[in-house]
Amino acid sequence: MNRPHLDEQEHLPCSMTSKPAAVSRKDDLTWSEVGQLGMRYARFPIALLCVEAFYWFLTQPSDTLAPIQVTEAWLWNAATNLLYSDGEFVASTLSTHNGWLTRLDFTHPDFPGNYNTVALYVSDECAGVHEMIFLSTLVAMTEGVPQKLKIRSIVVMCSIIYVLNLVRLIMFYPIALEDCIANPNQPECLSGMWNFHTAVYEWGFLVVLITMWLIWFWRVGGPARTLDASASTDELWRLQVRKVWESKHVAMIGIALVLIAFAAFNVTTNEEAMEAKETLDVCYFSELVTSECGQAQNRWDDAIGYAWSLSALSLVVIAGTTMTIERKDEHGQWHTSLFKVRNADQEE
């Protein structure tokens, strides 16, 4: 048996072999994987931006969502009268605004003005559709969740948003009533109602929507489903970003962008349309309901209608060209998986 080589003090000599400074872990992400992960989560802001742009063009003409606005105004008026009317006065009355039954007039002896009324109306932005589209986009873009579960969740969440928005409208009357009883017949007594409306409109609903989506994401097992999104599921179809681009697809995107730019340029250079828009801004700020405001509204709607049509059509073309619907084949495999296998076979 050979003894190890010892020095004069019977000690083993120090080894001069060097070890690697750092060992790369097998589970570290490569830069390509980081890029793919970033693109996966970048779909959320991109989709929300596209939805916001489409909604902006959709609601440029006044009362675009008139059926929903009318139903909410009717329910708002009925609930307000049921909760706050008494034998001396009727809490609110329903009337027309721009030809639609979307205007409510709050009445009480302590409200300011000669007629002791406060005029409000349900605009397309107050209908809650904006919030419904926002939340539906978040649910639809969540990976790993079956499509049927997404559809059911969207229907339930939109119904909840509709009710919450109606509750928000019903809260206007008691807030205004309490402040005006404390400071009767003074315009300042309506500040509390407007502050409540501004707070809910600017950030209140956003907090509610994000909270609803987070709760839903946790209840359906979103984290685990997202991690296992590449595994097989019970989905029969799914919506995916187009992976194979041809020249015709790029051409369609280019034409759509040109149409959007042309529509925006046509509106901003129309002097009559811009004058009507300035008049409308004054009417909205001062809450005026006059014939001049109505004429300005009609002129602006006529000018914006052409641009809205072109822009909405262009956005639909962009969405239809960018996204594709993938279905499973008879073997239960996605077309994307088969495409990768065929490419691997060709490379071999």
C-alpha positions in Angstrom: 0.0 0.0 0.0 1.6 3.3 -1.1 1.7 6.1 1.5 0.9 9.6 0.4 3.9 11.9 -0.2 4.6 13.9 3.0 6.8 16.9 3.6 9.5 17.1 6.2 7.0 17.9 9.0 4.8 14.9 8.0 2.1 17.1 6.6 0.3 16.7 3.3 1.2 19.4 0.8 -1.4 21.9 -0.3 -3.0 21.1 -3.5 -2.3 23.5 -6.3 -5.3 22.5 -8.4 -7.7 25.3 -9.0 -11.5 25.0 -8.7 -14.0 26.8 -10.9 -15.0 30.2 -9.5 -18.7 29.6 -10.1 -20.7 26.7 -11.2 -23.8 27.4 -13.3 -27.0 25.8 -12.0 -29.0 23.7 -14.4 -32.2 25.5 -13.4 -30.9 29.0 -14.3 -32.8 30.7 -17.2 -31.1 31.5 -20.4 -31.5 34.8 -22.0 -33.8 33.4 -24.7 -36.0 31.9 -22.0 -36.0 35.2 -20.1 -37.1 36.9 -23.4 -39.9 34.3 -23.9 -41.1 34.7 -20.4 -41.1 38.5 -20.8 -43.1 38.3 -24.0 -45.6 35.9 -22.3 -46.3 38.5 -19.5 -46.1 41.4 -21.9 -49.3 40.2 -23.5 -51.3 41.7 -20.7 -50.3 45.3 -21.1 -50.4 45.0 -24.9 -53.9 43.5 -24.9 -55.1 46.1 -22.4 -53.7 48.9 -24.6 -55.5 47.5 -27.7 -58.7 47.2 -25.7 -58.4 50.8 -24.4 -57.8 52.1 -27.9 -60.9 50.2 -29.3 -63.1 51.4 -26.4 -61.9 55.0 -27.0 -63.0 54.8 -30.6 -66.2 53.0 -29.7 -67.4 55.7 -27.3 -66.4 58.8 -29.4 -69.9 59.2 -30.7 -72.3 60.1 -27.9 -74.6 57.4 -26.4 -72.8 54.5 -28.3 -74.0 52.2 -25.5 -77.5 53.6 -25.3 -79.3 50.4 -24.5 -77.1 49.7 -21.5 -77.3 53.4 -20.4 -81.1 53.4 -20.6 -81.5 50.2 -18.5 -79.1 51.5 -15.8 -80.9 54.9 -15.7 -84.2 53.2 -15.3 -83.0 51.0 -12.5 -81.2 53.9 -10.9 -84.4 56.0 -10.9 -86.5 53.2 -9.6 -84.0 52.3 -6.8 -83.6 56.0 -5.8 -87.4 56.6 -5.5 -87.9 53.3 -3.6 -85.2 54.2 -1.0 -85.5 57.9 -0.6 -88.9 59.2 -1.7 -91.6 60.1 0.8 -95.0 61.6 0.8 -93.8 65.1 0.4 -91.6 64.8 -2.7 -90.3 62.3 -5.3 -86.6 61.7 -5.0 -85.9 61.6 -8.7 -87.5 61.8 -12.1 -86.4 60.2 -15.4 -86.2 62.3 -18.6 -84.4 62.4 -21.9 -80.9 63.4 -22.8 -79.9 63.6 -26.5 -83.1 61.6 -27.2 -82.5 58.8 -24.8 -84.0 58.2 -21.3 -80.7 58.5 -19.5 -81.2 61.7 -17.5 -82.2 61.8 -13.8 -83.3 64.9 -11.9 -82.8 64.7 -8.1 -85.3 66.8 -6.2 -85.4 68.0 -2.6 -86.2 71.4 -1.0 -82.6 71.8 0.3 -81.0 71.3 -3.1 -79.6 74.5 -4.7 -81.2 76.3 -7.6 -84.6 77.8 -8.4 -86.2 74.4 -8.9 -84.2 72.6 -6.1 -83.1 69.9 -8.6 -79.8 68.3 -9.5 -79.5 67.0 -13.1 -77.4 64.0 -13.9 -77.3 61.5 -16.7 -75.8 58.1 -17.5 -73.1 58.6 -20.1 -71.4 55.7 -22.0 -68.5 56.0 -19.6 -70.8 55.7 -16.6 -72.4 52.5 -17.9 -69.7 50.3 -16.5 -68.8 48.7 -19.9 -65.3 50.0 -19.7 -64.7 48.1 -16.5 -66.3 45.0 -17.9 -64.0 45.0 -20.9 -60.9 45.6 -18.7 -61.7 42.7 -16.4 -62.7 40.4 -19.2 -59.4 41.0 -20.9 -57.5 40.0 -17.8 -59.5 36.8 -17.4 -59.2 35.9 -21.1 -55.4 36.4 -21.2 -54.8 34.2 -18.1 -53.1 31.0 -19.3 -53.9 27.4 -18.3 -57.5 28.1 -17.5 -60.1 26.2 -19.6 -62.1 28.3 -22.0 -65.5 27.3 -20.5 -64.4 28.4 -17.0 -63.2 31.7 -18.5 -66.5 32.4 -20.2 -68.5 31.5 -17.0 -66.2 33.7 -14.9 -66.5 36.6 -17.3 -70.3 36.4 -17.2 -70.4 36.4 -13.4 -67.8 39.2 -13.0 -69.5 41.4 -15.6 -72.8 40.9 -13.7 -71.1 41.9 -10.4 -69.6 45.0 -12.1 -73.1 46.0 -13.4 -74.5 45.7 -9.8 -71.6 47.6 -8.3 -71.9 50.4 -10.8 -75.6 50.6 -10.1 -74.8 50.8 -6.3 -72.3 53.6 -7.1 -75.0 55.6 -8.9 -77.6 55.0 -6.1 -75.1 56.5 -3.5 -75.2 59.9 -5.2 -78.5 60.9 -3.8 -77.9 60.2 -0.1 -74.5 61.9 -0.2 -75.9 65.0 -1.8 -78.9 65.0 0.5 -76.8 64.8 3.7 -74.5 67.6 2.6 -77.3 69.9 1.4 -79.4 69.4 4.6 -76.3 70.6 6.5 -75.8 73.5 4.1 -79.1 74.0 2.3 -79.6 75.8 -1.0 -75.9 76.3 -1.5 -74.0 75.0 -4.6 -71.1 73.9 -2.4 -73.3 71.2 -0.8 -72.9 69.1 -4.0 -69.1 68.9 -3.7 -69.2 65.7 -1.7 -71.2 63.9 -4.4 -68.7 65.1 -7.1 -65.7 64.1 -5.0 -67.1 60.7 -4.5 -67.8 60.3 -8.2 -64.2 61.5 -9.0 -62.6 59.1 -6.5 -64.5 56.1 -7.7 -64.0 57.0 -11.4 -60.2 57.6 -11.2 -59.0 54.9 -8.9 -61.7 53.2 -6.9 -63.0 50.9 -9.6 -59.5 50.1 -10.7 -58.7 48.8 -7.2 -61.9 46.8 -7.2 -61.2 45.2 -10.6 -57.6 44.2 -9.7 -58.8 42.7 -6.4 -61.6 40.7 -8.2 -59.1 39.4 -10.7 -56.5 38.4 -8.0 -59.2 36.6 -6.0 -60.4 34.8 -9.1 -56.8 34.0 -10.1 -56.1 32.4 -6.7 -59.4 30.5 -6.5 -59.0 28.8 -9.9 -55.4 27.9 -9.1 -53.9 30.4 -11.4 -50.3 30.2 -10.3 -50.2 26.4 -10.8 -52.2 26.6 -14.0 -49.8 29.2 -15.4 -46.8 27.2 -14.6 -48.3 24.1 -16.2 -49.7 26.0 -19.2 -47.5 24.1 -21.6 -48.9 20.8 -20.4 -52.0 19.2 -21.9 -55.4 20.4 -20.7 -59.0 19.7 -21.5 -59.2 22.7 -23.8 -60.4 22.1 -27.3 -59.3 25.4 -28.6 -57.2 28.4 -27.5 -56.4 31.9 -28.7 -52.7 32.4 -29.5 -50.5 35.0 -31.0 -49.7 34.2 -34.7 -46.4 32.3 -34.9 -46.2 32.1 -38.7 -46.2 35.5 -40.4 -46.5 35.9 -44.2 -46.2 39.0 -46.4 -50.0 39.3 -46.6 -50.3 39.5 -42.8 -47.7 42.3 -42.6 -49.5 44.1 -45.4 -52.8 43.9 -43.7 -51.3 45.4 -40.5 -49.7 48.2 -42.5 -52.9 49.1 -44.2 -54.8 49.1 -40.9 -52.3 51.5 -39.4 -52.5 53.8 -42.4 -56.3 53.9 -42.1 -56.1 54.8 -38.3 -53.6 57.6 -39.1 -55.8 58.9 -41.9 -58.9 58.9 -39.7 -57.1 60.8 -36.9 -55.7 63.3 -39.3 -59.1 63.9 -41.0 -60.8 64.7 -37.7 -58.0 67.0 -36.2 -57.8 69.1 -39.4 -61.6 69.6 -39.7 -62.2 73.1 -38.4 -66.0 72.7 -38.0 -65.5 69.5 -36.0 -62.9 71.1 -33.7 -65.2 74.1 -33.1 -68.0 71.8 -32.2 -65.7 69.9 -29.8 -64.7 73.1 -28.0 -68.4 74.0 -27.6 -69.1 70.5 -26.2 -66.3 70.9 -23.7 -67.8 74.1 -22.4 -71.2 72.4 -22.2 -69.9 69.4 -20.3 -67.9 71.5 -17.9 -70.8 73.9 -17.1 -73.4 71.1 -17.3 -75.4 73.0 -19.8 -78.3 71.4 -21.7 -79.1 73.9 -24.5 -80.0 73.7 -28.2 -76.5 75.0 -29.1 -75.0 72.1 -27.1 -77.2 69.7 -28.9 -76.3 71.1 -32.3 -72.6 70.9 -31.4 -73.1 67.3 -30.3 -74.6 66.4 -33.7 -71.8 68.1 -35.6 -69.2 66.4 -33.6 -70.9 63.0 -34.0 -71.1 63.5 -37.8 -67.4 64.4 -38.0 -66.2 61.6 -35.7 -68.5 58.9 -37.2 -66.3 58.4 -40.3 -63.1 58.3 -38.4 -64.6 55.9 -35.8 -65.7 53.5 -38.5 -62.3 53.4 -40.1 -60.5 53.1 -36.8 -62.7 50.4 -35.4 -62.5 48.4 -38.6 -58.7 48.8 -38.6 -58.4 47.6 -35.0 -60.5 44.5 -35.8 -58.3 43.7 -38.7 -55.2 44.1 -36.5 -56.7 41.8 -33.8 -57.8 39.2 -36.4 -54.5 39.2 -38.1 -52.4 39.1 -34.9 -54.4 36.4 -33.1 -55.2 32.9 -34.3 -57.4 30.1 -33.0 -55.7 26.8 -32.5 -57.6 23.5 -32.1 -56.5 20.1 -31.1 -56.2 17.3 -33.7 -57.7 13.8 -33.4 -54.7 12.8 -31.3 -55.3 15.5 -28.7 -52.3 17.5 -29.7 -52.1 21.2 -30.5 -51.1 22.3 -33.9 -48.2 24.3 -32.4 -46.7 21.1 -30.8 -47.0 19.2 -34.1 -45.3 22.1 -35.9 -42.3 22.0 -33.5 -42.0 18.2 -33.8 -42.0 18.5 -37.6 -39.3 21.2 -37.5 -37.2 19.0 -35.2 -37.6 16.0 -37.6 -36.5 18.2 -40.5 -33.5 19.4 -38.7 -32.4 15.8 -37.8 
